[in-house]
Amino acid sequence: MNQAPMRSACRLCGAALKHTFTDLGMSPPCEAYVPAERLASAEAFYPLHVFVCEECLLVQLPEHVSPQEIFTEYAYFSSYSDSWLAHAKAYAARMVDRFELGPDKLVVELASNDGYLLQYFQGMGVPVLGVEPAANVAKVAVGKGIPTRVEFFGQECAARMVDEGIRADLIAANNVFAHIPDVRSFTAGMKTLLKPGGVITIEIPHLMRLMEGNQFDTIYHEHFQYWSFIAATRMLSDFGLTVFDVEELSTHGGSMRIYARHAEDTARLVGERVRELTRREEEAGFTRLETYFSFDEKVKRTKQNILSFLIDAKRAGKSIAGYGAPGKGNTLLNYCGIRTDFLDYTVDRNPYKHGRFLPGTRIPIHPPEKLRETRPDYVFILPWNLKEEIRQQLAYVREWGGQLVVPIPDIEVLK
């Protein structure tokens, strides 16, 4: 029955967590990049043991690391991905057109990072406000002229904002809904902050796609829960928010963009895409506990295949470098036990990471120019969800006969 020892309570419904979804062993926080001066120091490792609640079927990771530890200073800056900026720009244009946003409206983004998204609304003449807990990242947004509150969002934060006369016509909660251990307070805060007639959009990786695509590396300590559409709809409904539309996106290996409004705002009717995706999840078994038990074995097989490829390459005398230093890459590398015995180094476009080392594995991070200097036989792409963008950026690797490799959904040498 894939039973696990009793653990903490479900953060959605309060039931005891007893059933394993997958167990990736022990790993350090995925964004805890190690400075050179701390290479001789110990790192903290925490369990990456994910559970599924037998009552509400929310897939979740118990809180081993607090949000304050993870997000007060953060190494992820959204603006270093060209494709993500294009996604943000297209989203802003779509929202302005669909919901008739203009100078008399307010867009609030929760977890607004470095202003990567709000800059596009602002450029179209729509007032904006960001809420971002990481002071180092928020500073970049403020430098771009994006008004930003440096704090964690939740019910108390929302109440303060309303007391100051702030209400949102559009709340963008894009790629943050997985990052909140107190998801009930966060959702209550969105309800409080949203104007009558306003809209919330939530972009989150889709659990159905995670399981289909074997995307175990998207599991890390800052992702506290993994959402099916059914679970997300229930969460919002608990706080008087009704999902009226949903779009399926290709981002992050397969995401959902959920549209919600106040339950009492009946002007926006629930659309067919909501019913259709709910029906597909039900048919795929997402309302049955047993469906969730198949994932762990698939993860183990993928680990074996990745290691077999790397071992064979090394025995053949091939050199291997990494591309990217994303959080997902650190989960994969630590779970598989891949260190500098397999990857000589990795490169990343984010200068914040240069000269540092990947958490746990201690693989050094260099600027992308390092690839031209060392001309590796294989470049192991860790942010595989951006593989098409990266394939174009690294076309020059073919000059010396190098090949690009992606590890997910299974190890593959790109043609």
Salt bridges, closest charged atoms under 4 A:
ASP23 OD2 - HIS49 ND1 3.67
GLU43 OE2 - ARG362 NE 2.55
GLU54 OE2 - LYS18 NZ 2.98
GLU54 OE1 - HIS19 NE2 2.88
ASP82 OD2 - ARG349 NH1 3.47
GLU151 OE2 - ARG149 NE 2.92
GLU151 OE1 - ARG160 NH2 2.42
GLU164 OE1 - ARG149 NH1 2.75
ASP169 OD2 - LYS195 NZ 3.13
GLU203 OE1 - HIS87 NE2 2.93
GLU203 OE2 - ARG257 NH2 2.87
GLU222 OE2 - HIS179 NE2 3.52
ASP238 OD2 - ARG184 NH1 3.89
ASP245 OD2 - ARG98 NH2 3.02
ASP245 OD2 - ARG273 NH2 2.80
GLU247 OE2 - ARG94 NH2 2.73
GLU247 OE1 - ARG257 NH1 3.19
GLU248 OE2 - ARG280 NH2 2.24
GLU264 OE2 - LYS191 NZ 3.34
GLU264 OE2 - HIS262 ND1 3.91
GLU272 OE1 - ARG275 NE 3.21
GLU272 OE2 - ARG279 NH2 3.51
GLU276 OE2 - ARG280 NE 2.88
GLU281 OE2 - HIS206 NE2 2.64
ASP296 OD2 - LYS300 NZ 3.49
GLU297 OE2 - LYS300 NZ 3.33
ASP344 OD1 - LYS314 NZ 3.65
GLU388 OE2 - ARG391 NH2 3.25
GLU389 OE2 - ARG349 NH1 3.79
GLU399 OE1 - ARG372 NH1 3.76
